[in-house]
Amino acid sequence: MTPADATGIEKAAASVAAQQNADEAMAQIGARIRMLRSGQGLTLKEVAERTGISISMLSMLERGVSSASVGTLVSVASALGSHMYELFDWPGSEPGSPVTRLAEQAVVRTSEGTTRRVAHHDRKAGLEMAVNEYAPGGTSGPRATHHGGREFGVVISGSLTVELGGEVHVLGTGDVIAYSSARPHRIVNSGETPAVAVWLNLDPA
């Protein structure tokens, strides 16, 4: 076996392991969504009406047989009176510490070319702060979504296009946007370089 062959096998093994981890994460997320929905006595149809996501997609998501975009997870969690970070198992952190270490932050990677790292969350305040990375062509989801609360975003590097209720806003480095999350919205990196943004979701209810 040549060194090149060994490297190829290692890469393939790493890819398989990553896919297995992703599948396990989706199964966990689906189970938690189903638990939250059932606990509130809601049907798939009612959640679909609240989010605009099809019943079949919601069913597949609950069964862990379909990946979901960041926008979909945020929308579904909000419809169930929760935040996206509550769909995940969190590493332990020091009780009462004002610091959230990098290793304690949940990371979600989607097939839409987006990585969302939930840097901080505060259930009492209804606040979630995330660092979102968009590969070229990456999006928050295949279609616009809506949910409760308000959002505030600032582009750290690169540029992003925010589709907001029929309007299109192109943001460059340092630009900020704020809007009601009830307005259908979608975020796209239509540039040729990666983009990074910090996003705040605020939903006290």
N, C-alpha and C positions, 0 to 999 in steps of 0.2 A: 504493500500500500504506500502510495506516495504522500508527501506532506500535503499536497493539494487535495488528494482524496480524503485525507483525515480532516482537513479544514472543512471540506464540503459536508462530511458526515456530522461534524460538530454543529455546523450551521443548521442542517436539517433537523437535528435533535433539538436544538434551541427553539426552532420554529414550531415543532410539534409540542414542546413543553409550553410555549407561550400560548398556543391555541387551546391546549387543555386548561390552562389557567383562565383564559378568557371564557371558555365554555362553563367552567365551574362558577365563575363570577356571574354569568348570565343566569345560571340555574338558581343561584342564591338570590339574585335580584328578583327574578320571577316569583320565587316562593314568597318573598317578603311583600311584593305587590299584591299577590293573591291573599295573603294573610291580612293586610291592611284593608283590602276591599271587602273581604268576607266579614271582618270584624265590624265594619260599618253597615253591613247588610246591603251593599250596593251590587247591582248586576253589571255585567260587562257592557250592556247597552247604556246604562246610566253613565258609566265612566267614559264611554265613547262619545256620548252627547256633550259631556263637560269638556272634553279635550279635542274633539274633531278627529281622533284617531279611530280607525276602523275596529270593529269587534274582532275580526279575524286576526288583526295585528296584535291587539291586546291579549287575545287568547294564546297566541304563539309566544308572546313576551312572558306571560305567566308560566308557561310550560318550559321556558328556557331554551326554546328551539329557534329563537330569532334574536339577532343583535338589535340594539336600539340606539338611536342617535341621542346625543346629549339633550337636544330639544325635546325629544319624546320622553325621556326620563324625568326631566324637570316638569313637563306638563302633566304627566301621570301622577307624580308625587304631589304636585300642588292640588290636583283634583281630589286626592285622598287626604288633604289637610296636612301634608308632610313636606319635607324638603328632600332634594335628591340625595343628600348625604345620609339620610336615614335609611336608604335602601342598601347600605353597605355595612360590612363588619369593620369596625375601626380598631386600629392598634391601640393598646393601652397608653394613656398619657398620665403625667403626674397630676394627681388631684389638686385643684386650686391653682395650678401654674398658669401664668399669663402667656406662656410661650407654647406654641405648637410646633414641634420639631418636624423637619421634612419627612422623616420616616413615619410620622404619625398621620400624614396627610393622604387621603384616599385619591387614587388616580384612576381615571376612566379613559380608555382608548377605544375609539369607535372606527367602524369601517368607512366613515365619511372623512377620514383624514384629520380628525380632531382629537387632541388629548386635553382632558379637563382635570386639573388638580385642585381639589377642594382644600384650600389653604387654612380656612378657619370657618367655623359655624357656631352660631349662638341661637339655640332654640327659643330662649325667652325673648330675644329681640327679633326673632324671625329673620335672621341674617345669614347669608352664605356668601363667602368670598372665594372666588376661584381664579386660578391662573390658567387661561386657555391658550393652547398652541395649535395653530392651523397650518397644515402643510399646504403647498400651492394647490389650489382647487378644493381644499378642505372646507367643510361646511358644518353648521350646527345641526343640520338635518336635511333630508330630501325635500321637505316642505316647511312652510311657516307654521309655527305652533303658538299657542296662547295659554296663559294660566294667570293665577292671581299675583298681586304684588306689583313692585316696580323694579326696574333694572338700571344700573349705572355702569358704564364701561369706559375704560381708557386704553388706548392702543399704546403698547410699550415699544414695539418694533414692527416694521412692515406696514401693511395697509389692509383694511377690511371694508367690505361692503355690507351695510346693514339694510335689509329689506324690511320696511316697517309700515304695515298697513297700507300697502300700495305705493309708498314712497321709497326712494332709494337714496341712501346716504353713504358717501365714500369717506372713510376716516383714515387719516395718516397718523404717523407717529406723534403722540402727544394729544391727539384729538379725543374729546370726551362726548359720550352720548347718554341721554337719560330719557326713559319712556315708561309708560304703563305696560306691564307685562300682558294685560288683557288685549293689547293690540297684536295681531298676528305678526310674528317677527322671525327672521332667519338671518344668519350671519354667514358670509362667504369670503374666503380668501381668493380673490380673482387675480392676484398678482403672481409673479414668478418666483417669489422668495417666501420662506416661512413668515408667519405673523404671530405675535404674542400679545395678549391683552389680559388685563385684570378686570373681572366682572363681579359686580355686587348684585345679589338678588335679595330684595327686602320684601318680606311678606309676614308682618306681625300676626296676622290672623291664623 
